[in-house]
Amino acid sequence: MQEKYIEKKLVAAVKDMGGIALKFVSPGVDGVPDRIVLLPMGRMAFVECKATGKKMRPIQEKRKKQLEALGFLVYCLDDIDQIGGILSEIQST
């Protein structure tokens, strides 16, 4: 599956839960995740969307580790079947 399709499905699923999935762009900082997922009750996480079977680049892995070291949840999504589990995990934290 293409990254664009997976990202679109994520945005729709988040919206269905009453949340928003903001496109994350940080000028001057490479490798930031694609989306900031904000769910009701103050739940949030970062999500990097990839085409099925694709992996994060080294700079993206570095950013993921930096954000996780600060206590944030960071996910790499490469299949629409992962969306429900990711959102459930975000919701339960």
Biopython code that builds the backbone (N, CA, C, O; Angstrom):
import numpy as np
from Bio.PDB.StructureBuilder import StructureBuilder

atoms = [
    (1, "MET", "N", (0.823, -1.186, 0.000)),
    (1, "MET", "CA", (0.000, 0.000, 0.000)),
    (1, "MET", "C", (0.869, 1.252, 0.000)),
    (1, "MET", "O", (1.960, 1.273, 0.570)),
    (2, "GLN", "N", (0.371, 2.266, -0.636)),
    (2, "GLN", "CA", (1.110, 3.525, -0.697)),
    (2, "GLN", "C", (0.995, 4.297, 0.622)),
    (2, "GLN", "O", (-0.011, 4.214, 1.326)),
    (3, "GLU", "N", (2.041, 5.037, 0.928)),
    (3, "GLU", "CA", (2.081, 5.831, 2.157)),
    (3, "GLU", "C", (0.902, 6.797, 2.239)),
    (3, "GLU", "O", (0.290, 6.952, 3.296)),
    (4, "LYS", "N", (0.593, 7.438, 1.131)),
    (4, "LYS", "CA", (-0.487, 8.422, 1.086)),
    (4, "LYS", "C", (-1.831, 7.806, 1.506)),
    (4, "LYS", "O", (-2.603, 8.420, 2.242)),
    (5, "TYR", "N", (-2.091, 6.592, 1.030)),
    (5, "TYR", "CA", (-3.337, 5.890, 1.336)),
    (5, "TYR", "C", (-3.389, 5.538, 2.828)),
    (5, "TYR", "O", (-4.411, 5.738, 3.485)),
    (6, "ILE", "N", (-2.285, 5.017, 3.349)),
    (6, "ILE", "CA", (-2.212, 4.649, 4.763)),
    (6, "ILE", "C", (-2.408, 5.876, 5.653)),
    (6, "ILE", "O", (-3.126, 5.829, 6.651)),
    (7, "GLU", "N", (-1.760, 6.967, 5.273)),
    (7, "GLU", "CA", (-1.882, 8.211, 6.051)),
    (7, "GLU", "C", (-3.324, 8.726, 6.033)),
    (7, "GLU", "O", (-3.833, 9.190, 7.053)),
    (8, "LYS", "N", (-3.968, 8.646, 4.893)),
    (8, "LYS", "CA", (-5.365, 9.085, 4.760)),
    (8, "LYS", "C", (-6.280, 8.255, 5.668)),
    (8, "LYS", "O", (-7.184, 8.798, 6.304)),
    (9, "LYS", "N", (-6.046, 6.956, 5.727)),
    (9, "LYS", "CA", (-6.847, 6.071, 6.583)),
    (9, "LYS", "C", (-6.614, 6.380, 8.059)),
    (9, "LYS", "O", (-7.550, 6.334, 8.858)),
    (10, "LEU", "N", (-5.380, 6.693, 8.423)),
    (10, "LEU", "CA", (-5.074, 7.081, 9.795)),
    (10, "LEU", "C", (-5.840, 8.344, 10.173)),
    (10, "LEU", "O", (-6.478, 8.392, 11.224)),
    (11, "VAL", "N", (-5.780, 9.351, 9.332)),
    (11, "VAL", "CA", (-6.452, 10.625, 9.604)),
    (11, "VAL", "C", (-7.956, 10.400, 9.789)),
    (11, "VAL", "O", (-8.563, 10.973, 10.694)),
    (12, "ALA", "N", (-8.554, 9.569, 8.935)),
    (12, "ALA", "CA", (-9.989, 9.287, 9.026)),
    (12, "ALA", "C", (-10.326, 8.545, 10.325)),
    (12, "ALA", "O", (-11.324, 8.856, 10.974)),
    (13, "ALA", "N", (-9.506, 7.575, 10.702)),
    (13, "ALA", "CA", (-9.755, 6.799, 11.920)),
    (13, "ALA", "C", (-9.646, 7.685, 13.157)),
    (13, "ALA", "O", (-10.445, 7.560, 14.085)),
    (14, "VAL", "N", (-8.673, 8.567, 13.171)),
    (14, "VAL", "CA", (-8.511, 9.495, 14.296)),
    (14, "VAL", "C", (-9.726, 10.417, 14.387)),
    (14, "VAL", "O", (-10.240, 10.670, 15.476)),
    (15, "LYS", "N", (-10.174, 10.910, 13.251)),
    (15, "LYS", "CA", (-11.347, 11.791, 13.213)),
    (15, "LYS", "C", (-12.584, 11.062, 13.742)),
    (15, "LYS", "O", (-13.381, 11.641, 14.481)),
    (16, "ASP", "N", (-12.742, 9.789, 13.361)),
    (16, "ASP", "CA", (-13.876, 8.991, 13.829)),
    (16, "ASP", "C", (-13.873, 8.822, 15.349)),
    (16, "ASP", "O", (-14.924, 8.613, 15.955)),
    (17, "MET", "N", (-12.691, 8.913, 15.960)),
    (17, "MET", "CA", (-12.571, 8.793, 17.416)),
    (17, "MET", "C", (-12.731, 10.148, 18.114)),
    (17, "MET", "O", (-12.623, 10.234, 19.337)),
    (18, "GLY", "N", (-12.987, 11.197, 17.340)),
    (18, "GLY", "CA", (-13.152, 12.521, 17.925)),
    (18, "GLY", "C", (-11.852, 13.282, 18.086)),
    (18, "GLY", "O", (-11.799, 14.287, 18.794)),
    (19, "GLY", "N", (-10.797, 12.804, 17.428)),
    (19, "GLY", "CA", (-9.499, 13.455, 17.536)),
    (19, "GLY", "C", (-9.086, 14.128, 16.245)),
    (19, "GLY", "O", (-9.865, 14.229, 15.298)),
    (20, "ILE", "N", (-7.842, 14.587, 16.226)),
    (20, "ILE", "CA", (-7.275, 15.172, 15.016)),
    (20, "ILE", "C", (-5.858, 14.631, 14.825)),
    (20, "ILE", "O", (-5.146, 14.343, 15.787)),
    (21, "ALA", "N", (-5.475, 14.505, 13.566)),
    (21, "ALA", "CA", (-4.129, 14.036, 13.225)),
    (21, "ALA", "C", (-3.464, 15.136, 12.408)),
    (21, "ALA", "O", (-3.617, 15.200, 11.188)),
    (22, "LEU", "N", (-2.734, 15.989, 13.089)),
    (22, "LEU", "CA", (-2.108, 17.140, 12.451)),
    (22, "LEU", "C", (-0.873, 16.729, 11.656)),
    (22, "LEU", "O", (-0.073, 15.909, 12.107)),
    (23, "LYS", "N", (-0.731, 17.307, 10.472)),
    (23, "LYS", "CA", (0.488, 17.112, 9.691)),
    (23, "LYS", "C", (1.599, 17.845, 10.424)),
    (23, "LYS", "O", (1.454, 19.018, 10.766)),
    (24, "PHE", "N", (2.700, 17.158, 10.662)),
    (24, "PHE", "CA", (3.800, 17.732, 11.441)),
    (24, "PHE", "C", (4.944, 18.092, 10.503)),
    (24, "PHE", "O", (5.530, 17.222, 9.860)),
    (25, "VAL", "N", (5.251, 19.373, 10.433)),
    (25, "VAL", "CA", (6.378, 19.868, 9.655)),
    (25, "VAL", "C", (7.183, 20.772, 10.574)),
    (25, "VAL", "O", (6.637, 21.674, 11.210)),
    (26, "SER", "N", (8.474, 20.525, 10.639)),
    (26, "SER", "CA", (9.333, 21.326, 11.503)),
    (26, "SER", "C", (10.508, 21.834, 10.678)),
    (26, "SER", "O", (11.520, 21.144, 10.552)),
    (27, "PRO", "N", (10.383, 23.041, 10.110)),
    (27, "PRO", "CA", (11.460, 23.576, 9.274)),
    (27, "PRO", "C", (12.802, 23.574, 10.003)),
    (27, "PRO", "O", (12.909, 24.012, 11.149)),
    (28, "GLY", "N", (13.799, 23.082, 9.323)),
    (28, "GLY", "CA", (15.142, 23.054, 9.893)),
    (28, "GLY", "C", (15.447, 21.812, 10.705)),
    (28, "GLY", "O", (16.581, 21.626, 11.148)),
    (29, "VAL", "N", (14.450, 20.953, 10.911)),
    (29, "VAL", "CA", (14.654, 19.719, 11.668)),
    (29, "VAL", "C", (14.208, 18.550, 10.792)),
    (29, "VAL", "O", (13.014, 18.366, 10.554)),
    (30, "ASP", "N", (15.162, 17.770, 10.320)),
    (30, "ASP", "CA", (14.852, 16.632, 9.463)),
    (30, "ASP", "C", (14.406, 15.429, 10.274)),
    (30, "ASP", "O", (14.780, 15.270, 11.436)),
    (31, "GLY", "N", (13.598, 14.581, 9.642)),
    (31, "GLY", "CA", (13.246, 13.293, 10.226)),
    (31, "GLY", "C", (12.113, 13.286, 11.218)),
    (31, "GLY", "O", (11.909, 12.282, 11.900)),
    (32, "VAL", "N", (11.356, 14.383, 11.329)),
    (32, "VAL", "CA", (10.238, 14.379, 12.272)),
    (32, "VAL", "C", (9.109, 13.494, 11.736)),
    (32, "VAL", "O", (8.955, 13.364, 10.521)),
    (33, "PRO", "N", (8.319, 12.884, 12.623)),
    (33, "PRO", "CA", (7.210, 12.043, 12.177)),
    (33, "PRO", "C", (6.185, 12.827, 11.356)),
    (33, "PRO", "O", (6.088, 14.050, 11.460)),
    (34, "ASP", "N", (5.424, 12.098, 10.540)),
    (34, "ASP", "CA", (4.447, 12.725, 9.641)),
    (34, "ASP", "C", (3.272, 13.382, 10.363)),
    (34, "ASP", "O", (2.819, 14.456, 9.966)),
    (35, "ARG", "N", (2.784, 12.743, 11.413)),
    (35, "ARG", "CA", (1.558, 13.202, 12.068)),
    (35, "ARG", "C", (1.702, 13.273, 13.586)),
    (35, "ARG", "O", (2.406, 12.474, 14.202)),
    (36, "ILE", "N", (1.019, 14.247, 14.163)),
    (36, "ILE", "CA", (0.819, 14.303, 15.608)),
    (36, "ILE", "C", (-0.644, 13.922, 15.817)),
    (36, "ILE", "O", (-1.547, 14.627, 15.367)),
    (37, "VAL", "N", (-0.867, 12.822, 16.490)),
    (37, "VAL", "CA", (-2.224, 12.336, 16.737)),
    (37, "VAL", "C", (-2.674, 12.829, 18.107)),
    (37, "VAL", "O", (-2.035, 12.556, 19.123)),
    (38, "LEU", "N", (-3.780, 13.557, 18.112)),
    (38, "LEU", "CA", (-4.350, 14.109, 19.337)),
    (38, "LEU", "C", (-5.732, 13.495, 19.542)),
    (38, "LEU", "O", (-6.629, 13.676, 18.719)),
    (39, "LEU", "N", (-5.894, 12.775, 20.637)),
    (39, "LEU", "CA", (-7.162, 12.115, 20.937)),
    (39, "LEU", "C", (-7.802, 12.752, 22.165)),
    (39, "LEU", "O", (-7.129, 13.432, 22.940)),
    (40, "PRO", "N", (-9.113, 12.530, 22.342)),
    (40, "PRO", "CA", (-9.786, 13.069, 23.526)),
    (40, "PRO", "C", (-9.088, 12.636, 24.818)),
    (40, "PRO", "O", (-8.388, 11.624, 24.850)),
    (41, "MET", "N", (-9.285, 13.396, 25.848)),
    (41, "MET", "CA", (-8.722, 13.166, 27.174)),
    (41, "MET", "C", (-7.211, 13.438, 27.211)),
    (41, "MET", "O", (-6.504, 12.900, 28.064)),
    (42, "GLY", "N", (-6.721, 14.266, 26.293)),
    (42, "GLY", "CA", (-5.325, 14.678, 26.317)),
    (42, "GLY", "C", (-4.331, 13.622, 25.881)),
    (42, "GLY", "O", (-3.157, 13.701, 26.244)),
    (43, "ARG", "N", (-4.760, 12.645, 25.121)),
    (43, "ARG", "CA", (-3.864, 11.589, 24.642)),
    (43, "ARG", "C", (-3.205, 12.045, 23.349)),
    (43, "ARG", "O", (-3.861, 12.614, 22.476)),
    (44, "MET", "N", (-1.894, 11.790, 23.230)),
    (44, "MET", "CA", (-1.194, 12.187, 22.003)),
    (44, "MET", "C", (-0.025, 11.270, 21.715)),
    (44, "MET", "O", (0.542, 10.643, 22.609)),
    (45, "ALA", "N", (0.320, 11.212, 20.430)),
    (45, "ALA", "CA", (1.479, 10.436, 19.990)),
    (45, "ALA", "C", (1.897, 10.937, 18.616)),
    (45, "ALA", "O", (1.150, 11.648, 17.944)),
    (46, "PHE", "N", (3.089, 10.559, 18.217)),
    (46, "PHE", "CA", (3.606, 10.872, 16.891)),
    (46, "PHE", "C", (3.520, 9.608, 16.035)),
    (46, "PHE", "O", (3.758, 8.504, 16.525)),
    (47, "VAL", "N", (3.179, 9.775, 14.761)),
    (47, "VAL", "CA", (3.087, 8.625, 13.856)),
    (47, "VAL", "C", (3.826, 8.935, 12.557)),
    (47, "VAL", "O", (3.558, 9.936, 11.892)),
    (48, "GLU", "N", (4.752, 8.058, 12.217)),
    (48, "GLU", "CA", (5.459, 8.111, 10.932)),
    (48, "GLU", "C", (4.781, 7.103, 10.018)),
    (48, "GLU", "O", (4.732, 5.912, 10.327)),
    (49, "CYS", "N", (4.264, 7.573, 8.903)),
    (49, "CYS", "CA", (3.599, 6.695, 7.935)),
    (49, "CYS", "C", (4.587, 6.290, 6.849)),
    (49, "CYS", "O", (5.375, 7.101, 6.362)),
    (50, "LYS", "N", (4.521, 5.022, 6.488)),
    (50, "LYS", "CA", (5.394, 4.468, 5.455)),
    (50, "LYS", "C", (4.580, 3.578, 4.527)),
    (50, "LYS", "O", (3.548, 3.038, 4.925)),
    (51, "ALA", "N", (5.038, 3.428, 3.298)),
    (51, "ALA", "CA", (4.436, 2.459, 2.392)),
    (51, "ALA", "C", (4.673, 1.070, 2.981)),
    (51, "ALA", "O", (5.650, 0.850, 3.697)),
    (52, "THR", "N", (3.788, 0.152, 2.682)),
    (52, "THR", "CA", (3.887, -1.198, 3.237)),
    (52, "THR", "C", (5.275, -1.795, 3.001)),
    (52, "THR", "O", (5.780, -1.827, 1.879)),
    (53, "GLY", "N", (5.869, -2.264, 4.090)),
    (53, "GLY", "CA", (7.176, -2.903, 4.023)),
    (53, "GLY", "C", (8.363, -1.963, 4.078)),
    (53, "GLY", "O", (9.501, -2.418, 4.186)),
    (54, "LYS", "N", (8.124, -0.664, 4.007)),
    (54, "LYS", "CA", (9.224, 0.306, 4.063)),
    (54, "LYS", "C", (9.598, 0.592, 5.513)),
    (54, "LYS", "O", (8.752, 0.522, 6.405)),
    (55, "LYS", "N", (10.845, 0.909, 5.737)),
    (55, "LYS", "CA", (11.367, 1.189, 7.074)),
    (55, "LYS", "C", (11.733, 2.672, 7.203)),
    (55, "LYS", "O", (11.900, 3.373, 6.206)),
    (56, "MET", "N", (11.853, 3.125, 8.437)),
    (56, "MET", "CA", (12.261, 4.500, 8.681)),
    (56, "MET", "C", (13.731, 4.689, 8.312)),
    (56, "MET", "O", (14.550, 3.783, 8.469)),
    (57, "ARG", "N", (14.043, 5.888, 7.817)),
    (57, "ARG", "CA", (15.433, 6.241, 7.515)),
    (57, "ARG", "C", (16.180, 6.466, 8.832)),
    (57, "ARG", "O", (15.555, 6.702, 9.866)),
    (58, "PRO", "N", (17.501, 6.396, 8.801)),
    (58, "PRO", "CA", (18.277, 6.591, 10.040)),
    (58, "PRO", "C", (17.941, 7.893, 10.778)),
    (58, "PRO", "O", (17.862, 7.888, 12.006)),
    (59, "ILE", "N", (17.744, 8.996, 10.071)),
    (59, "ILE", "CA", (17.418, 10.260, 10.739)),
    (59, "ILE", "C", (16.042, 10.168, 11.400)),
    (59, "ILE", "O", (15.816, 10.771, 12.449)),
    (60, "GLN", "N", (15.132, 9.421, 10.795)),
    (60, "GLN", "CA", (13.811, 9.248, 11.396)),
    (60, "GLN", "C", (13.901, 8.384, 12.657)),
    (60, "GLN", "O", (13.215, 8.646, 13.645)),
    (61, "GLU", "N", (14.739, 7.369, 12.615)),
    (61, "GLU", "CA", (14.969, 6.535, 13.808)),
    (61, "GLU", "C", (15.559, 7.385, 14.939)),
    (61, "GLU", "O", (15.190, 7.240, 16.104)),
    (62, "LYS", "N", (16.482, 8.273, 14.566)),
    (62, "LYS", "CA", (17.097, 9.162, 15.560)),
    (62, "LYS", "C", (16.042, 10.059, 16.213)),
    (62, "LYS", "O", (16.018, 10.198, 17.436)),
    (63, "ARG", "N", (15.177, 10.664, 15.407)),
    (63, "ARG", "CA", (14.111, 11.530, 15.946)),
    (63, "ARG", "C", (13.159, 10.730, 16.825)),
    (63, "ARG", "O", (12.725, 11.207, 17.874)),
    (64, "LYS", "N", (12.834, 9.505, 16.395)),
    (64, "LYS", "CA", (11.952, 8.632, 17.178)),
    (64, "LYS", "C", (12.554, 8.404, 18.565)),
    (64, "LYS", "O", (11.860, 8.527, 19.575)),
    (65, "LYS", "N", (13.823, 8.079, 18.609)),
    (65, "LYS", "CA", (14.492, 7.838, 19.894)),
    (65, "LYS", "C", (14.526, 9.102, 20.752)),
    (65, "LYS", "O", (14.348, 9.035, 21.968)),
    (66, "GLN", "N", (14.756, 10.253, 20.120)),
    (66, "GLN", "CA", (14.770, 11.520, 20.867)),
    (66, "GLN", "C", (13.411, 11.791, 21.502)),
    (66, "GLN", "O", (13.329, 12.152, 22.676)),
    (67, "LEU", "N", (12.347, 11.616, 20.723)),
    (67, "LEU", "CA", (10.998, 11.868, 21.231)),
    (67, "LEU", "C", (10.623, 10.863, 22.319)),
    (67, "LEU", "O", (10.008, 11.230, 23.321)),
    (68, "GLU", "N", (10.988, 9.610, 22.124)),
    (68, "GLU", "CA", (10.701, 8.589, 23.139)),
    (68, "GLU", "C", (11.478, 8.865, 24.428)),
    (68, "GLU", "O", (10.968, 8.619, 25.521)),
    (69, "ALA", "N", (12.693, 9.368, 24.310)),
    (69, "ALA", "CA", (13.488, 9.714, 25.492)),
    (69, "ALA", "C", (12.828, 10.832, 26.299)),
    (69, "ALA", "O", (13.049, 10.955, 27.504)),
    (70, "LEU", "N", (12.023, 11.637, 25.628)),
    (70, "LEU", "CA", (11.285, 12.703, 26.306)),
    (70, "LEU", "C", (9.943, 12.207, 26.859)),
    (70, "LEU", "O", (9.202, 12.961, 27.488)),
    (71, "GLY", "N", (9.646, 10.929, 26.613)),
    (71, "GLY", "CA", (8.427, 10.340, 27.158)),
    (71, "GLY", "C", (7.249, 10.267, 26.204)),
    (71, "GLY", "O", (6.147, 9.906, 26.618)),
    (72, "PHE", "N", (7.454, 10.601, 24.939)),
    (72, "PHE", "CA", (6.366, 10.567, 23.968)),
    (72, "PHE", "C", (6.275, 9.204, 23.286)),
    (72, "PHE", "O", (7.272, 8.501, 23.123)),
    (73, "LEU", "N", (5.053, 8.854, 22.893)),
    (73, "LEU", "CA", (4.838, 7.648, 22.097)),
    (73, "LEU", "C", (5.109, 7.984, 20.633)),
    (73, "LEU", "O", (4.671, 9.022, 20.137)),
    (74, "VAL", "N", (5.837, 7.097, 19.943)),
    (74, "VAL", "CA", (6.139, 7.292, 18.528)),
    (74, "VAL", "C", (5.939, 5.957, 17.820)),
    (74, "VAL", "O", (6.484, 4.937, 18.242)),
    (75, "TYR", "N", (5.161, 5.968, 16.751)),
    (75, "TYR", "CA", (4.851, 4.748, 16.016)),
    (75, "TYR", "C", (5.262, 4.873, 14.557)),
    (75, "TYR", "O", (5.272, 5.964, 13.987)),
    (76, "CYS", "N", (5.598, 3.743, 13.972)),
    (76, "CYS", "CA", (5.815, 3.659, 12.532)),
    (76, "CYS", "C", (4.682, 2.803, 11.979)),
    (76, "CYS", "O", (4.553, 1.631, 12.331)),
    (77, "LEU", "N", (3.876, 3.386, 11.127)),
    (77, "LEU", "CA", (2.688, 2.745, 10.569)),
    (77, "LEU", "C", (2.926, 2.425, 9.100)),
    (77, "LEU", "O", (3.167, 3.326, 8.296)),
    (78, "ASP", "N", (2.856, 1.120, 8.743)),
    (78, "ASP", "CA", (3.048, 0.758, 7.325)),
    (78, "ASP", "C", (1.959, -0.171, 6.801)),
    (78, "ASP", "O", (2.106, -0.767, 5.735)),
    (79, "ASP", "N", (0.856, -0.293, 7.561)),
    (79, "ASP", "CA", (-0.252, -1.144, 7.135)),
    (79, "ASP", "C", (-1.523, -0.648, 7.816)),
    (79, "ASP", "O", (-1.512, -0.375, 9.017)),
    (80, "ILE", "N", (-2.603, -0.528, 7.076)),
    (80, "ILE", "CA", (-3.845, -0.012, 7.672)),
    (80, "ILE", "C", (-4.366, -0.918, 8.783)),
    (80, "ILE", "O", (-5.113, -0.463, 9.649)),
    (81, "ASP", "N", (-3.982, -2.193, 8.770)),
    (81, "ASP", "CA", (-4.414, -3.111, 9.827)),
    (81, "ASP", "C", (-3.786, -2.767, 11.181)),
    (81, "ASP", "O", (-4.248, -3.259, 12.210)),
    (82, "GLN", "N", (-2.758, -1.944, 11.198)),
    (82, "GLN", "CA", (-2.104, -1.539, 12.448)),
    (82, "GLN", "C", (-2.798, -0.348, 13.108)),
    (82, "GLN", "O", (-2.567, -0.067, 14.284)),
    (83, "ILE", "N", (-3.637, 0.345, 12.362)),
    (83, "ILE", "CA", (-4.217, 1.606, 12.846)),
    (83, "ILE", "C", (-5.008, 1.408, 14.143)),
    (83, "ILE", "O", (-4.806, 2.144, 15.108)),
    (84, "GLY", "N", (-5.899, 0.428, 14.169)),
    (84, "GLY", "CA", (-6.721, 0.202, 15.362)),
    (84, "GLY", "C", (-5.882, -0.059, 16.606)),
    (84, "GLY", "O", (-6.154, 0.493, 17.672)),
    (85, "GLY", "N", (-4.873, -0.892, 16.470)),
    (85, "GLY", "CA", (-4.014, -1.201, 17.614)),
    (85, "GLY", "C", (-3.238, -0.001, 18.102)),
    (85, "GLY", "O", (-3.113, 0.219, 19.307)),
    (86, "ILE", "N", (-2.716, 0.777, 17.168)),
    (86, "ILE", "CA", (-1.972, 1.980, 17.538)),
    (86, "ILE", "C", (-2.869, 2.967, 18.276)),
    (86, "ILE", "O", (-2.488, 3.505, 19.316)),
    (87, "LEU", "N", (-4.067, 3.203, 17.733)),
    (87, "LEU", "CA", (-4.971, 4.161, 18.360)),
    (87, "LEU", "C", (-5.457, 3.674, 19.723)),
    (87, "LEU", "O", (-5.633, 4.478, 20.638)),
    (88, "SER", "N", (-5.674, 2.369, 19.865)),
    (88, "SER", "CA", (-6.055, 1.801, 21.162)),
    (88, "SER", "C", (-4.947, 2.006, 22.182)),
    (88, "SER", "O", (-5.204, 2.348, 23.337)),
    (89, "GLU", "N", (-3.721, 1.796, 21.745)),
    (89, "GLU", "CA", (-2.578, 1.975, 22.637)),
    (89, "GLU", "C", (-2.439, 3.430, 23.077)),
    (89, "GLU", "O", (-2.183, 3.707, 24.249)),
    (90, "ILE", "N", (-2.606, 4.357, 22.136)),
    (90, "ILE", "CA", (-2.530, 5.783, 22.471)),
    (90, "ILE", "C", (-3.630, 6.133, 23.468)),
    (90, "ILE", "O", (-3.390, 6.843, 24.445)),
    (91, "GLN", "N", (-4.814, 5.638, 23.221)),
    (91, "GLN", "CA", (-5.968, 5.939, 24.064)),
    (91, "GLN", "C", (-5.803, 5.410, 25.491)),
    (91, "GLN", "O", (-6.297, 6.015, 26.443)),
    (92, "SER", "N", (-5.114, 4.289, 25.633)),
    (92, "SER", "CA", (-5.005, 3.646, 26.946)),
    (92, "SER", "C", (-3.814, 4.132, 27.771)),
    (92, "SER", "O", (-3.606, 3.653, 28.886)),
    (93, "THR", "N", (-3.031, 5.072, 27.245)),
    (93, "THR", "CA", (-1.870, 5.549, 27.999)),
    (93, "THR", "C", (-2.210, 6.749, 28.848)),
    (93, "THR", "O", (-1.344, 7.276, 29.547)),
]
sb = StructureBuilder()
sb.init_structure("model")
sb.init_model(0)
sb.init_chain("A")
sb.init_seg("    ")
for serial, (resi, resn, name, xyz) in enumerate(atoms, 1):
    if name == "N":
        sb.init_residue(resn, " ", resi, " ")
    sb.init_atom(name, np.array(xyz, "f"), 0.0, 1.0, " ", f" {name:<3s}", serial, name[0])
structure = sb.get_structure()
